[in-house]
Amino acid sequence: MALIVASSDVHAAGVFTTTPIRKGKRIVEYTGPRVTKEEGDRIYDEKPVTYLFALEDGRVIDGHGIAMFINHCCDPNCETDEVRGKIWVYALRNIQAGEELTYDYNLFDGDEDAPCSCGAKRCRGTLFSREEMRKRRRERKRD
């Protein structure tokens, strides 16, 4: 399978496949240096976007490969999974040649708003996970 970075309707640049991908296929690893969450926050302090991907051990990957260009979508065609300390992107359904790859970012922290522009029919309007949105609503009610 061949992946390319090209102009995206979702957000600036995105990752597209030039060949069909079958459902369940492992597509690409999210690669980059592994750093502490604190170091990741320092690296991206005052920057409008980040390429950090959280690992189960509390560290984060500072994305440096093609996978860092995969955009969020509330109705994605891919999903991510951590396998033995590596983050892999898998196809949730059959993906046609020329399609943009997307997965749900399900963000769970951050001080800023994270508006979504994916264009999905059932877009939730944010990159934050449903759980994080519920948590934030509860916190606002307490204030």
C-alpha positions, 0 to 999 in steps of 0.5 A: 500500500502506498500513502501520500500527504496531500491537501485535505478538505478536513485540515490543511494536509492529510494522508491519502492511500493510493491503493485500496486497503481492506478492513482490519489491515494494519496501515502505519505506525505513529512514530517519533521520539517518546518523551514525558507528557511534561516534555511534550507540553514544553515542546508545544507550549504556545504552539497552535497544534501538537503532534503528541500521541499518548501512550499507556505508560504515561509518555507521549510520542512526538509525531515525526512520521507520515501518520502525524498527518492523519486527520481527525474525523468523528466518522473515521475510516481508521482507528488506533491501537497500542500494541507492545508500546507502539501505536498502529493505525488500522482500517475500520472498513474497506478504504478505496484508493484516493480516500483520506485516512482519518481516525477519531482523536478522542482528546482527553486533555488540553487547555484550549478549545479543539473545534472539529471541522471534519464535515461528518454528518454526525460531527460532535463539533470537537476533537475531545472524546465524549467522556472528556466533553462530559467531564468538562460539562460537569466541571462547568456546572460546579463553577 
